[in-house]
Amino acid sequence: MAVNKPTGDNARKGAVKKRSQTRSTLGGASAWTKRNKASGEFIGVKKPAKGKKAAKKFKGVRVEKKAANKRVAKKTRR
């Protein structure tokens, strides 16, 4: 028998769209900062628990990739 999901249970299915998170520092400890991908504005910060050095990630929000330092080869004229 098919069962419909309960309404109003605030359950999220799948990933959070249009959001990303990046690691930052907050008072010397590592924290996670959530960002809106459309405007680039910072939405929220997850602080580490008292006595801990690192915070937990936001659930279902994709992690931004670090910008890779790419070496560009210079072309030489002959």
Contact map, one row per residue, 1 for C-alpha under 8 A:
111000000000000000000000000000000000000000000000000000000000000000000000000000
111100000000000000000000000000000000000000000000000000000000000000000000000000
111110000000000000000000000000000000000000000000000000000000000000000000000000
011111000000000000000000000000000000000000000000000000000000000000000000000000
001111100000000000000000000000000000000000000000000000000000000000000000000000
000111111000000000000000000000000000000000000000000000000000000000000000000000
000011111100000000000000000000000000000000000000000000000000000000000000000000
000001111100000000000000000000000000000000000000000000000000000000000000000000
000001111110000000000000000000000000000000000000000000000000000000000000000000
000000111111000000000000000000000000000000000000000000000000000000000000000000
000000001111100000000000000000000000000000000000000000000000000000000000000000
000000000111111000000000000000000000000000000000000000000000000000000000000000
000000000011111000000000000000000000000000000000000000000000000000000000000000
000000000001111100000000000000000000000000000000000000000001000000000000000000
000000000001111110000000000000000000000000000000000000000001110000000000000000
000000000000011111100000000000000000000000000000000000000001110000000000000000
000000000000001111100000000000000000000000000000000000000000100000000000000000
000000000000000111110000000000000001110000000000000000000000000000000000000000
000000000000000111111000000000000111100000000000000000000000110000000000000000
000000000000000001111100000000000111100000000000000000000000111100000000000000
000000000000000000111110000000011110000000000000000000000100111100000000000000
000000000000000000011111000000011110000000000000000000000000001100000000000000
000000000000000000001111100001111000000000000000000000000000000000000000000000
000000000000000000000111110001111000000000000000000000000000000000000000000000
000000000000000000000011111111100000000000000000000000000000000000000000000000
000000000000000000000001111111100000000000000010000000000000000000000000000000
000000000000000000000000111110000000000000000000000000000000000000000000000000
000000000000000000000000111111000000000000000000000000000000000000000000000000
000000000000000000000000111111100000000000000001000011000000000000000000000000
000000000000000000000011110111110000000000000011000011100000000000000000000000
000000000000000000000011110011111000000000001111000001110000000000000000000000
000000000000000000001111000001111100000000001110000000111100000000000000000000
000000000000000000001111000000111110000001111100000000000000000000000000000000
000000000000000000111100000000011111000001111000000000000100000000000000000000
000000000000000000111100000000001111100111110000000000000000000000000000000000
000000000000000001110000000000000111111111100000000000000000000000000000000000
000000000000000001110000000000000011111110000000000000000000000000000000000000
000000000000000001000000000000000001111100000000000000000000000000000000000000
000000000000000000000000000000000001111110000000000000000000000000000000000000
000000000000000000000000000000000011111111000000000000000000000000000000000000
000000000000000000000000000000000011101111100000000000000000000000000000000000
000000000000000000000000000000001111000111110000000000000000000000000000000000
000000000000000000000000000000001111000011111000000000000000000000000000000000
000000000000000000000000000000001110000001111100000000000000000000000000000000
000000000000000000000000000000111100000000111110000000000000000000000000000000
000000000000000000000000000000111000000000011111000000111100000000000000000000
000000000000000000000000010001110000000000001111100001100000000000000000000000
000000000000000000000000000011100000000000000111110111110000000000000000000000
000000000000000000000000000000000000000000000011111111100000000000000000000000
000000000000000000000000000000000000000000000001111100000000000000000000000000
000000000000000000000000000000000000000000000000111110000000000000000000000000
000000000000000000000000000000000000000000000001111111100000000000000000000000
000000000000000000000000000011000000000000000001101111100000000000000000000000
000000000000000000000000000011100000000000000011100111110000000000000000000000
000000000000000000000000000001110000000000000111100111111000000000000000000000
000000000000000000000000000000110000000000000101000001111100000000000000000000
000000000000000000000000000000010000000000000100000000111110000000000000000000
000000000000000000001000000000010100000000000100000000011111100000000000000000
000000000000000000000000000000000000000000000000000000001111100000000000000000
000000000000011100000000000000000000000000000000000000000111110000000000000000
000000000000001110111000000000000000000000000000000000000111111000000000000000
000000000000001100111000000000000000000000000000000000000001111100000000000000
000000000000000000011100000000000000000000000000000000000000111110000000000000
000000000000000000011100000000000000000000000000000000000000011111000000000000
000000000000000000000000000000000000000000000000000000000000001111100000000000
000000000000000000000000000000000000000000000000000000000000000111110000000000
000000000000000000000000000000000000000000000000000000000000000011111000000000
000000000000000000000000000000000000000000000000000000000000000001111100000000
000000000000000000000000000000000000000000000000000000000000000000111110000000
000000000000000000000000000000000000000000000000000000000000000000011111000000
000000000000000000000000000000000000000000000000000000000000000000001111100000
000000000000000000000000000000000000000000000000000000000000000000000111110000
000000000000000000000000000000000000000000000000000000000000000000000011111000
000000000000000000000000000000000000000000000000000000000000000000000001111100
000000000000000000000000000000000000000000000000000000000000000000000000111110
000000000000000000000000000000000000000000000000000000000000000000000000011111
000000000000000000000000000000000000000000000000000000000000000000000000001111
000000000000000000000000000000000000000000000000000000000000000000000000000111
